[in-house]
Amino acid sequence: MVKPTMLSDHVNVQSFLKSALTATTTPDVEALLKNLPITPEDSYVYDPDDPSAGWKEGNFHWVPVGRERGNAGRIKQANFPVNPIAERAVNGMEALIEMARLRELLKDPSADAPRNPREAVARYFGLPSLDELPKLDDSATSKETRKRARELARHVRVRLMFHKASREFTVAIEDDGIGQPPNAIHRTLLSLGTTTKADKFYLIGVFGQGGSSAYAVSKYSWLVSRRAPDLLGGSPDGVGWTVIKHVFPKGRRDDYFAYLAVSPSGEVPFIAPDVADEVSIRHGTRFVHIGYDFGRGGSAITRQLYQSINHILYNPVLPFDLYVGTTAATVYGNGYRLSSLSAKQNKGTVLDKVFPPQPVGV
């Protein structure tokens, strides 16, 4: 049995964690990794039948995402770089819904599950479908509903940053949802093609694979997650942290995506709860994708990301906040925007450009 590598054996964990939480460029991440004893990817080949083979005790190792060496084909499936960002935002919505559902079960273990995500949002957060919000009247109840939607948006945040020095984009997606305990992250957030959602009709996705496509357009990705303290269910409290990167083995054609692990079974580095409290890490999950490649649309993405995400998530179950540089906007989806436009037209005030009916000739 190989003893898990402890982060505290090699670095001051508090300082390391503070640096990790502000790492948004390639040099930032590489400076963090330089402080750790990491076995080079060519010196350890993960074998699912015997992952301990070749493992160097006391070192960190690169383990394939999903513990599947042939994961590149599935991770590279996204054909539009904005899609994985939208997927990650949806994961954040699910984390809020799941937290509310499990807290409901703590109070009433016999409570029936919501039949679908919209029913869950109505039950737990008191929100209708977002495209219905602009149609609400001006009553106190309606104003409270709109206020609640705005407050909920603050709990899922997407941030786009551009770094002039390194000439690279960074995309961070963070939520204040249920989070994951450190000993489960390799089986949940870092899984691939497996699911814990198949019997949960109140959640949106099933296999959670779409968000993983962000790895394919990032030079590095890192994640931090902490479980809500009242929902640990016997798991230890604390923070799990890791880095994900694209690995190109020497002399081989089977590139793959791997994350930094502390044991052959795939666990990620563990940070004790008292340290997490000192640097104010609450429950939830944060993915940061560094060196994000938007392709040929990269130069215009700061102007287009808001419109693109509203288009992809036409009518999301929950709103979320989007930050592009220092500008913030709430994403409700194009269903809401079109509904809002219709409502404004009925009141005689139109903010968007409206084209009159056009004659059609043959």
N, C-alpha and C positions, 0 to 999 in steps of 0.2 A: 504494500500500500504506500503510494507516494504522498508525502506530507505536503499540503497546500502551501504555496509561497505566500508569506505575509508582506503586505506593502510596508508595514511599519518597520520591517527588518532592514529596509534600504533607504527610506526617505522620512522626513518629518511629514507625517500624514496631513496635518492641518495646513501647512504651507503648500504641500502638493495639491490638496483639494482646492484651495483658493486659486492656485494657478490654473488648475484644470477648468474651473468654472468661468474663467476669463479667457481661455484659449480659443481664439477664433481665426487663427492663421496657421499655415503650414509650419513656419518657424516655431510658433508657440507649442504645437503638438510635438514636434521633433525635439524641442528642448525638454519637454516632460519625459519623453521616452528615453532620452539620453541618460537620465538619472536611474534607470531601472536595469537590472541584469536580465536582458532579454535574449533568449536563444535565437540565433538567426533562423529565418524560415527555411533555409536550405539545410540546416543541421538537425531539424526535427520534422519528420514526415508523419502526419497524423494517420494512424491505423485504427479504424473503427472497431476492429476485432481485438486490438491490443493497444489502446491509446497510451499506456505506460511505457511501451517500447521506445527507447531513445529519449525519454523524458529526463531532463537534468534537474534533480532536486535543488530547490533554492532559487530557480530561475523562473521567469515568465516565458510563456510560449505562445506562438500563433496557432490558434485552433480554427478550423473552417467554420464559418457561419452555418448553423444547423448541423454542425459536426458531419458535414458532407463535403468531401473533397471536390466533387464535380458540381459545385453550386453556381458556377459562373453563368451558365446558360439561363438559369431561372432568374438570377438577380439582374441580368442585363435586359429583361423583357420590356421595360418601359420604353416607349418610343417617343416620349415627349417629356423633357426634364421637369416640367411643372407637375406632372401627374404624381410622382412620389411625394411631393410637398403636400398636395391635397390629401393623399393617403395618410400621411403622418398626422395631418390636422384631424382627419376622421378618427384615427386611433386615439387622439386626445379626447374627442367627444365620447368615444366608447369608455374611456377611463373614468370620466365623470359619471356616466350612466351606471357602470358596474359598481362604482363606489356607493352610489345611492341605492342600488338594488341590494347589495350585501348589508348595508346598514338597515334596510327595511327588514331583511331576514333576521338580523340580530334582535329586532323588536318583536317580530312575528314570524317564526320559522315556517308557519303554514301559509304565508302570503303567496298567492298565485303570481307567477312571473308575468310581466307585460307581454302582450302577444307580438309586439313589433317595436322598433325604435321610437316611432312617433308616439305610441301609447306610453312608452317609458318616459319620454320627455314631458308629456302632458301630466303624468302622475307625479313625477319627482320634482319637476321644475315649474309646473303650471304654465307651460308655453304651448300655444297652438302651432300649426305649421307656419314657418317663418313668412311665407308669402301671404299669410292672413294678417300679419301685424299692421301693414299700412291701411287695411280696411277697417280696423277697429275705430270706434267712435272716440269722443273726447272725454268720456267719463273717467272718474277716479280709478275705477277698476282697470280700464284699458291703459291708462297712463302707468299704473303700477306694473302691468304686464310688459309694456315696452321698456320700463326701467329695469325689470328683472332680466330681460333679454340682454340688455346692454351690460349689466353686471356679470352675467354668465359668460359673455364674450371675453372678459378679462382672464378667465381661467384656462383658455387655450390660446397660445400666442405663437405667431409665426414671425420671425425676424429675418429680414434680408439685409446683409451688410456687404459693403465693397471696400476693400483695403487697397489704397493707392500704392503703398510701398511694395506689396507682393503681387499686385494686379490680379486679385482673386476675389471671388464671391464666397460668402459664407451664409448658409441658411440654418437657422436654429428654430426648432419646433419644441415647445415646452407646454406641459399641462400641469394642473393642480389636482389630477385625478388620483385613482387608487394606488398607482405605482406598483412596483414588484419588490419582494424581499431579495437580498443579494443572492441567496442560494437557489433562486428560481429564474433568474434573468436568462441564463443560458438555455432554459427550456421554454421560455416565453418570448421575450423581446428579441432574442437571438435565434429563435427557431426558424425553420424554413419548411413549408409544406406540411406542417402539423398544426393542430388546433386544439384549443380548450373552449371554443365558442360554439361548437356544432349544436349543442342543445340549448343555446341561449338565443332565442328568437328576438330578444329585445336589443341585441347588438347588431352591428351593421355588417362587418366583414366576417370571414370564416377563417381563412388560412393565414391572414396577416402578412402576406408576401409582398403586396404592392409597395409598402413603404420601404422594404429592403432594396428596392431598385435604386434608391438614392445613393447606395454605396457605389453603384456603377458609374455615377457621374460626380463622385467626390474623391479628392485625393486622400483625405482621412475623414472618418466620422468618429465621434465619441458620444457616449451616452452615460447619463447618471440617472439612477432611479431609487426611490425610497417608498416603501409601502406605508399606507395610512396606518397609524399606530393601533387604532381600534379594530383593524381588519387583518392583523398579522396571522391569525389562525394557528398559532403555535410556532410559526417561523421566527427566526431571530430578527430583531430590529437592526437597522443599519443601512448603509448606502452601498450599492453596487456601481462600479465604474469600469469602463473599458474603452478601448480604441479599436476601430475597424479599418482595415485597409485592403487594397488589391495586391495580391501576391502573384509574382511571375517567377516560378521556380526555374533555376538554371538547368538547361538541358532538357526541359520538358515543355509540352504544349498545353498542359492542363492548368491554366491560370485559375485562381479561385480567390474568394474573399474570406478573410480570416480576422479574428478578434483576439485580443490579449487575454489569456486565461492563466489561472493560478494553479490548476490541477488538471490531470489527464481527463477527468470526467467533465471538464468544461466550465467549472465555476469561474466567475469573474472576480477581480480584486474586491475585497470587502473592507469597508470603512466603518468603524464603530459608531454607534449612535451618539455618544457624547461629543465626538469630533464633529459629526454632522450638525449637531445642535450649535456648536461653537461658531460654525460658518453659516448658520441659518438655512440649512437645507431642510425644507419641509417635504411632505409626501408629494409624489408625482414623478414625471419622467421628462427628461430633456435629451433630445438628439441634436447634435450640432454637426452639420455636414460642411466640411471645409474644402476650399478649392472646387466649388460647385460649378460644373460645366453646363452652361445653358445653350451651348452650341452657337449657331449663327445668330440667334436672338439675344445673345448675351449683352450686347451694347445697349439694347432697348429694354431689358428686363425690368429695370427700375421703374419705367413708365408703364409697363404692360402687365406686371405680376398681379396687380389688383383685379384688372379685367379678366385675366386668364383664370384665376382661381374662382372668381364669381361664375365664370362660364362652366368650368369643370364641375364645381359643386353648385349645381343650378338651384337646388332647394335643400340645403343641409339641415339636419335635425337640430343643430345648435349653431349659433353664431360664434365667431372667434375674431380676435384682433390680429391685424397685419401691420407690421412696422417695416417701412422701407426707409432706411436711414433714420432720420429724425421725424418722419411723417408717419402718423398712425391713422388707420381706418378700420372700421369693423366690417367683416365679410358676412353678409346675409344670403348671398347667392343671387343669381339673376332673376329667379322667380320673385323674390322680394323686390328687386329693383324695378321690374316691369309692373308689378302690382302697385308699387309706390307711384310710378309714373301715371298709371291709370287713375289712381286716387287723386293725384294732383290735377289731372285733366278735368275730372268731374268738378273740382273746385275752381276751375278756371285759371289755375296757375301751373305752368309747365316749365320745368327746369331743364330737361333734356330736349334735344332737337327732335321735333316731330314732323314727319313728312306727310303732306296731304295725299289723298288717293291720286295715283298716276294713271293717265290714259294709256291704254295698251293698244297698239296698232298691229295689224297683220301685214 
